[in-house]
């Protein structure tokens, strides 16, 4: 049944969206039916159930631990850099056919073509399926995807995604094969979008539930930038510092919603880069690719610095440079690990970050004497130290709100994209409490003695239980190991494409294959060498974070979303929204300039 987008101001339809459901059997072995085997070989691989598929408390059905892991893997795959600035849409071939990763069912730059997979599987063409409004009047199952409940209905005017209760074998062979139960079925939903101009685009519908999207969003927002928040509060003082934190949280929440509205103008838009192209053409996509590269590079460098500083505080007899070199040998091997494994490892990153915050809070409550105590706080300042430090605090206090580069992908990956705003509200509530709480606790514990990383203060302060020092060092070591390979992968992919070794032709000679594999290995090692060399030459963690916050966070999270909204929603934008966007852009440019300047001068 087609789902029509809202009417444009002139009364014309924007587009029509048709959903087609393909149920897959998760629990049984592969069917011997040739058509099913062909379909599976072309990409939609069913699998036997694992222990993670079994219900555990609230983690059941579409919210099982296995589905959370798959959703996280897709979210990690969304970080990419588009080299071809002329592409109208990311993850598409010939502008109307999506390419996807058969393992994660997520959009992929070098994935398989969706239409080829479906047509090779023996299914009728998507066009014929979507145009047939009278597919069946039989009973259909409508899933409440976030909670796994099912209710019976018939095809009608409902805007829900309809999922037939027929097996894949039945859909392929016209009824042959047994009928799977709803609990055994894993529906893959294909979305066919027909624009006003009649152009048809085929793509996979979203798969993540609201809880999974919230988890992925929190994983994006809560990073190592929060370790520098107490220093930012020290530079700005209580009054201006807390005010800036609150304003940055509110402003980035609003601009995240603006990105969501921009996506609603065209159901085929998937990524942040797609919005850049829709608003500014090839120059917009090229600019965003450059910004993403700098962001990933800066994140990788800051992780290496964090690794070196944390171990140096525990073992001062060895220099930070020594530990940064050691980090190269630790973070390089994981770059060769498949994304499916890296995604599971990356989960340790957010667990280590949140674990560190909890440990610091417990340390503050445990110690009764200052410095390092919440029971007897250190002396703090209400106002900024001076103008230079106030400008430096801009980047430090804004760096932790930068998740907008991935937010568009997270929305398009949702089963119910209309719930994205509610997901954002929950995400920002949790993130705000964590970030502001870390800033306040760290500043109270160490006052004007706070260092660029709050963990460094804890490691250098006596009076805590002995195991705390080893625990924090271990947590700070895990974070770079978990996150650095994911930051390196998109840049490595760019180098592979530039050297034309992203795909190795098995038909080529043995010498050429070995040379291509050698270049792939070189690229992965080279990127980590770059991370370490920059970290050695620019060793100050707070300056790197300040630059990322003032230079990139303001651009990606505030300036560009407002600009996208002004361009893509110009026919529906309200006058006060237009004024608010222009004011936000102007203020952001000024603050960004001051913050970057302070980071460079310092």
C-alpha positions in Angstrom: 0.0 0.0 0.0 1.5 3.4 -0.9 2.3 5.9 1.8 2.0 9.4 0.5 4.3 12.2 1.7 2.6 15.5 2.8 1.5 17.9 0.1 3.7 20.7 -0.9 2.5 24.3 -0.5 1.2 24.4 -4.1 -0.9 21.3 -3.5 1.2 18.7 -5.5 2.3 15.5 -4.0 6.0 15.4 -3.0 6.4 11.6 -3.5 4.9 8.2 -2.9 6.5 5.5 -0.8 5.7 1.9 -1.3 6.7 -0.8 1.2 7.4 -4.4 0.3 8.0 -7.0 3.0 10.2 -10.0 2.6 10.0 -12.4 5.6 13.1 -14.5 6.3 13.3 -17.6 8.5 15.8 -17.1 11.3 15.4 -20.3 13.2 15.7 -23.2 10.8 18.4 -24.4 8.5 18.6 -23.1 5.0 15.9 -24.3 2.7 16.9 -26.6 -0.1 14.7 -24.7 -2.5 16.8 -23.4 -5.3 15.2 -20.0 -5.5 15.7 -19.5 -1.8 19.3 -20.5 -2.0 19.8 -18.2 -4.8 18.3 -15.4 -2.9 20.4 -16.1 0.1 23.5 -16.2 -2.0 22.7 -12.8 -3.4 22.8 -11.1 0.0 19.9 -11.6 2.3 21.5 -14.2 4.5 19.5 -16.0 7.1 21.3 -17.6 10.0 20.7 -19.9 12.9 19.7 -18.4 16.1 22.5 -17.5 18.6 22.3 -17.1 22.3 21.8 -13.4 21.8 18.5 -14.0 20.0 16.9 -15.5 23.1 14.8 -13.2 25.2 16.6 -11.6 28.2 14.2 -9.5 30.3 13.1 -6.6 28.1 15.6 -7.6 25.4 13.4 -9.7 23.2 12.0 -9.9 19.7 13.2 -7.0 17.6 14.9 -5.6 20.7 17.0 -8.7 21.4 20.6 -8.3 22.2 21.4 -9.7 18.8 19.4 -7.0 17.1 21.1 -4.4 19.3 24.5 -5.7 18.1 23.4 -5.6 14.5 22.0 -2.1 14.8 25.3 -0.9 16.4 27.2 -2.5 13.6 25.1 -0.6 11.0 25.6 2.6 13.0 29.4 2.2 13.0 29.3 1.6 9.2 27.6 5.0 8.7 31.0 6.8 9.2 32.3 7.2 5.7 33.9 9.8 3.4 32.4 10.2 -0.1 35.1 10.9 -2.7 32.8 11.4 -5.7 31.3 14.8 -5.1 29.2 14.5 -8.2 27.0 11.8 -6.7 23.5 13.0 -6.0 23.0 10.4 -3.3 25.4 8.4 -1.3 25.2 4.6 -1.5 23.5 4.6 -4.9 24.4 3.3 -8.4 23.1 5.1 -11.4 21.3 7.5 -9.1 18.3 5.2 -8.5 19.5 1.9 -7.1 20.8 1.5 -3.5 24.0 -0.5 -2.7 24.1 -2.3 0.6 26.3 -4.5 2.8 24.8 -8.0 2.8 26.1 -8.7 6.3 24.5 -5.7 8.1 21.8 -4.7 5.5 23.1 -1.2 5.9 23.9 1.2 3.0 27.4 0.7 1.8 29.5 2.7 -0.8 30.9 -0.5 -2.4 28.0 -2.9 -1.6 25.7 -5.0 -3.7 23.0 -3.5 -5.8 19.6 -4.0 -4.2 17.6 -4.4 -7.5 20.0 -7.0 -8.8 19.8 -9.0 -5.6 16.0 -9.0 -5.7 15.6 -9.7 -9.4 18.3 -12.5 -9.3 16.3 -14.1 -6.5 13.4 -14.8 -8.8 11.1 -12.2 -7.4 8.9 -10.1 -9.6 10.3 -6.7 -10.3 9.9 -4.1 -7.6 8.1 -1.9 -9.9 5.4 -4.5 -10.6 5.0 -5.3 -6.9 4.7 -1.7 -5.8 2.3 -0.7 -8.5 0.0 -3.5 -7.7 -2.3 -2.0 -5.0 -4.4 -5.2 -4.8 -1.7 -7.6 -3.8 -4.0 -9.6 -1.5 -6.9 -9.2 0.8 -5.7 -12.0 3.0 -4.8 -11.4 6.6 -1.6 -9.4 7.1 0.5 -8.9 10.2 1.3 -5.4 11.4 4.2 -5.4 13.8 4.7 -2.8 16.5 8.4 -3.0 15.8 9.6 -1.4 19.0 7.9 -3.9 21.3 7.4 -7.0 19.2 3.6 -7.2 19.4 1.5 -8.3 16.4 -2.0 -7.5 15.5 -4.1 -8.8 12.5 -5.4 -6.5 9.9 -6.2 -6.3 6.2 -4.8 -4.1 3.5 -6.5 -0.8 3.7 -5.7 2.8 4.2 -3.3 2.2 7.1 0.0 3.9 6.8 1.7 1.2 8.7 4.4 -1.0 7.1 2.6 -4.3 6.1 4.4 -7.5 6.6 2.9 -10.6 5.0 2.8 -13.7 7.1 4.1 -15.9 4.3 7.4 -17.6 4.2 10.2 -16.6 1.8 9.7 -19.9 0.0 6.0 -19.2 -0.5 6.7 -15.7 -1.8 9.3 -17.1 -4.3 7.6 -20.2 -5.5 3.9 -19.2 -5.2 3.0 -21.1 -2.1 5.3 -24.1 -1.9 7.1 -24.7 1.4 5.9 -24.5 5.0 4.5 -21.4 6.6 6.8 -20.0 9.3 5.4 -18.7 12.6 5.7 -15.0 13.3 8.3 -15.7 16.0 10.5 -17.4 13.4 10.1 -14.6 10.8 12.6 -11.7 10.2 11.0 -9.3 7.8 13.2 -7.3 5.4 11.3 -4.3 4.2 12.1 -2.7 0.8 11.0 0.8 0.1 10.3 2.1 -3.4 10.1 5.9 -3.7 8.4 7.5 -6.7 9.1 11.2 -6.9 7.0 13.9 -8.4 8.9 13.7 -11.6 8.1 10.0 -11.9 11.6 8.9 -11.1 11.7 5.7 -9.0 14.3 4.9 -6.4 14.7 1.6 -4.6 16.2 1.3 -1.1 16.0 -0.7 2.1 13.6 0.5 4.7 15.0 1.2 8.2 15.5 -1.6 10.7 16.4 -0.1 14.0 13.9 0.3 16.8 13.6 3.4 19.0 15.6 1.9 21.9 18.3 0.9 19.5 18.5 4.3 17.9 18.7 5.9 21.4 21.6 3.6 22.3 23.4 4.4 19.0 22.9 8.1 19.5 24.3 8.0 23.0 27.2 6.0 21.8 27.9 8.8 19.2 27.6 11.7 21.7 29.3 10.4 24.8 33.0 10.4 24.0 36.3 11.4 25.4 35.5 15.1 25.0 33.7 15.0 28.3 37.0 14.4 30.1 38.0 18.0 29.2 34.7 19.5 30.4 35.9 20.3 33.9 38.8 22.3 32.4 36.4 24.2 30.2 34.3 25.0 33.2 37.4 26.2 35.0 38.3 28.5 32.1 34.8 30.0 31.8 33.7 30.0 35.5 30.4 28.7 36.9 28.2 31.4 35.5 29.3 31.5 31.9 30.4 27.9 31.8 27.1 26.3 32.8 25.2 28.8 30.7 27.2 27.8 27.6 26.8 24.1 28.3 23.0 24.5 28.5 22.9 26.6 25.4 25.0 24.2 23.4 22.9 21.3 24.5 19.6 23.1 23.5 21.0 24.5 20.2 22.4 21.2 19.0 19.2 19.4 19.9 17.3 22.0 17.8 19.7 21.7 14.8 19.4 17.9 15.0 15.7 18.3 14.6 16.3 20.6 11.6 18.3 17.9 10.0 15.4 15.6 10.5 13.0 18.0 8.8 15.4 18.3 5.9 15.4 14.6 5.5 11.6 14.6 5.3 11.8 16.7 2.1 13.0 13.7 0.1 12.6 10.1 1.3 15.7 9.1 -0.7 18.1 11.2 1.3 20.2 9.1 3.6 23.3 10.8 4.9 24.6 14.2 6.0 26.5 14.4 2.7 23.2 13.9 0.8 21.9 16.9 2.5 25.0 18.8 1.6 24.5 17.9 -2.1 20.8 18.7 -2.0 21.5 22.1 -0.6 24.8 23.2 -2.3 25.5 20.6 -5.0 29.0 19.1 -5.6 30.7 21.8 -3.5 28.6 21.0 -0.5 29.4 17.3 -0.7 33.1 18.0 -1.2 33.2 20.4 1.8 31.5 17.8 4.0 33.9 15.1 3.0 36.8 17.4 4.0 35.2 18.2 7.3 34.6 14.6 8.1 38.2 13.7 7.3 39.5 16.4 9.7 37.0 15.3 12.3 38.1 11.6 12.1 41.8 12.6 12.0 41.4 14.8 15.1 39.5 12.1 17.0 42.2 9.6 16.2 44.9 11.9 17.4 43.1 12.8 20.6 42.7 9.1 21.4 46.4 8.5 21.1 47.1 11.5 23.3 44.7 10.2 25.9 46.4 6.8 25.8 49.9 8.3 26.4 48.8 10.7 29.1 46.9 8.1 31.1 49.8 5.6 31.2 52.4 8.3 31.8 50.5 9.4 34.9 50.6 5.9 36.2 54.2 5.2 35.1 55.9 8.6 35.1 59.3 7.0 34.6 58.3 6.5 30.9 57.5 9.6 28.7 54.3 10.2 27.0 56.1 9.9 23.7 57.1 6.4 24.6 53.5 5.4 25.4 52.2 7.0 22.2 54.7 4.8 20.2 53.4 1.8 22.2 49.9 2.8 21.3 50.7 2.4 17.6 51.5 -1.3 18.1 48.3 -1.8 20.1 45.8 0.1 17.9 47.1 -1.0 14.5 46.2 -4.7 14.5 42.5 -4.1 15.1 42.4 -2.1 11.9 42.6 -5.4 10.0 39.6 -6.9 12.0 36.2 -7.0 10.1 33.7 -4.4 11.0 31.4 -7.0 12.5 34.0 -7.7 15.2 35.1 -4.1 15.6 31.5 -3.0 16.3 31.4 -5.4 19.3 34.8 -4.2 20.5 33.6 -0.5 20.1 30.9 -1.2 22.7 33.8 -1.3 25.2 34.5 2.3 24.4 31.2 3.7 25.8 31.3 1.3 28.7 34.8 2.4 29.6 33.8 6.1 29.3 30.7 5.8 31.4 32.6 3.5 33.8 35.3 6.2 34.2 32.7 8.8 35.1 31.2 6.6 37.7 34.6 5.8 39.2 35.5 9.5 39.4 32.2 10.2 41.1 32.8 7.4 43.6 36.4 8.7 44.2 35.0 12.1 45.0 32.6 10.7 47.6 35.2 8.4 49.1 37.9 11.0 49.8 37.2 13.4 52.6 40.0 15.9 52.1 40.8 18.2 49.1 41.9 18.1 46.4 39.9 15.4 44.8 36.9 15.3 47.2 33.2 16.1 46.7 32.8 16.1 50.5 35.3 18.9 50.9 35.3 20.7 47.4 38.2 22.8 46.2 38.0 26.5 45.7 36.4 27.4 42.4 35.8 30.6 40.4 32.5 32.1 39.3 33.8 34.0 36.3 36.4 33.4 33.6 40.1 33.6 34.2 40.7 36.0 31.3 39.4 36.6 27.8 41.9 34.1 26.2 40.8 31.3 28.5 37.1 32.2 27.9 37.6 31.8 24.2 39.4 28.5 24.7 36.5 27.2 26.8 34.2 27.7 23.8 35.7 24.7 22.0 36.1 22.6 25.2 32.4 23.0 26.2 31.0 22.4 22.7 33.1 19.4 21.6 30.9 16.9 23.4 27.7 17.7 21.4 28.9 16.6 18.0 26.8 13.7 16.7 25.1 15.4 13.8 27.3 13.8 11.1 25.6 10.4 11.9 22.2 11.6 12.9 20.7 11.5 9.4 21.8 7.9 8.9 20.4 6.9 12.3 17.0 8.4 11.4 16.9 6.7 8.0 17.8 3.4 9.7 14.7 3.5 11.9 11.7 1.3 11.4 9.6 4.3 12.5 11.4 7.5 11.5 8.6 9.6 12.9 9.8 8.6 16.4 13.3 10.1 15.8 12.4 13.4 17.6 11.4 11.4 20.7 14.6 9.5 20.5 16.5 12.7 20.3 14.8 14.0 23.5 15.7 10.9 25.4 19.3 10.9 24.0 19.9 14.5 25.0 18.4 14.1 28.5 20.9 11.3 29.2 23.8 13.0 27.5 23.2 16.3 29.2 23.1 14.8 32.6 26.3 12.8 31.9 28.2 15.7 30.4 27.1 18.5 32.7 27.5 16.2 35.7 31.0 15.3 34.7 31.9 19.0 34.3 30.5 19.9 37.7 31.9 17.0 39.6 35.4 17.4 38.1 35.5 21.2 38.8 34.3 20.7 42.4 36.8 18.0 43.1 39.9 19.8 41.8 38.8 23.4 41.3 41.5 25.6 39.7 44.0 22.7 39.8 42.0 20.7 37.2 44.1 19.5 34.3 43.3 18.9 30.6 42.0 15.4 31.4 40.1 14.9 34.6 41.4 11.4 34.8 44.9 12.7 34.9 44.0 14.6 38.1 42.7 11.4 39.7 45.8 9.4 38.7 48.1 12.1 40.2 46.2 12.6 43.4 47.0 10.5 46.5 44.4 9.2 48.9 42.2 6.9 46.7 42.1 3.1 47.0 45.1 1.6 45.2 43.0 -0.4 42.7 41.5 2.9 41.4 44.7 4.0 39.7 45.0 0.8 37.8 41.3 0.7 37.0 41.2 4.2 35.5 44.4 3.5 33.5 42.9 0.3 32.2 39.7 2.1 31.2 41.6 4.9 29.5 43.6 2.3 27.6 40.6 0.4 26.4 38.9 3.5 24.9 41.6 4.1 22.2 41.8 0.4 21.4 38.0 0.3 20.9 37.6 3.5 18.9 40.7 4.3 17.0 40.2 1.5 14.4 36.7 2.8 13.6 38.1 6.3 13.2 40.8 5.0 10.9 38.6 2.9 8.6 36.9 5.7 6.6 40.3 7.4 5.9 41.8 4.0 5.0 38.9 3.5 2.6 39.7 6.8 0.9 43.3 5.8 0.4 42.3 2.5 -1.0 40.0 4.2 -3.5 42.7 6.7 -4.5 45.2 3.9 -5.1 42.5 1.7 -6.8 43.0 -1.2 -4.4 39.6 -1.2 -2.7 38.7 -4.4 -4.7 41.3 -7.0 -5.6 40.7 -8.6 -9.0 41.1 -12.3 -8.5 41.6 -12.7 -12.2 44.7 -10.5 -12.1 48.2 -11.9 -12.0 49.7 -13.1 -8.7 52.1 -10.1 -8.7 49.3 -7.6 -9.1 47.2 -9.2 -6.4 50.2 -9.2 -3.9 50.9 -5.6 -4.8 47.3 -4.6 -4.2 47.2 -6.4 -0.8 50.5 -4.8 0.1 49.1 -1.4 -0.5 46.0 -2.2 1.6 48.2 -3.2 4.5 50.4 -0.1 4.0 47.4 2.3 4.1 46.2 0.8 7.3 49.6 1.1 9.0 50.2 4.6 7.5 47.0 6.1 9.0 48.0 5.0 12.5 51.5 6.3 12.0 49.9 9.7 11.1 47.8 9.6 14.3 50.9 8.9 16.4 53.1 11.5 14.7 50.6 14.3 15.1 49.9 13.3 18.7 53.7 13.5 19.4 54.0 16.9 17.8 50.8 18.3 19.2 50.7 16.7 22.7 48.1 18.9 24.4 44.8 17.1 24.7 42.7 20.2 25.6 44.0 22.1 22.5 43.0 19.3 20.2 39.6 19.0 21.8 39.1 22.8 21.7 40.0 22.9 18.0 37.6 20.0 17.2 34.8 21.7 19.2 35.2 25.3 18.0 36.3 24.5 14.4 34.3 21.4 13.5 31.4 21.0 16.0 30.2 24.6 15.3 30.3 24.0 11.5 28.8 20.5 11.4 26.4 20.8 14.3 25.2 24.4 14.1 26.1 26.3 11.0 25.4 23.8 8.3 22.2 22.3 9.7 20.7 25.9 9.8 21.9 26.5 6.3 20.5 23.2 5.0 17.1 24.1 6.6 17.1 27.6 4.9 17.8 26.0 1.5 15.8 22.8 1.6 12.8 23.9 3.5 12.5 27.5 2.2 8.9 27.0 1.1 7.7 25.9 4.6 10.0 27.7 7.0 8.3 30.2 9.3 9.6 33.8 9.5 10.8 33.4 13.1 12.6 30.2 12.2 14.4 32.0 9.3 15.5 34.8 11.7 16.6 32.2 14.3 18.7 30.3 11.7 20.4 33.5 10.5 21.1 34.6 14.1 22.5 31.1 15.0 24.7 31.1 11.9 26.2 34.5 12.7 26.8 33.8 16.4 28.3 30.4 15.6 30.7 31.9 13.1 31.9 34.5 15.7 32.3 31.9 18.5 34.0 29.4 16.2 36.5 32.0 15.0 37.2 33.0 18.6 37.6 29.4 19.7 39.8 28.3 16.9 42.0 31.4 17.3 42.4 30.7 21.0 43.3 27.1 20.4 46.0 28.1 17.9 47.4 30.9 20.0 47.5 28.8 23.1 
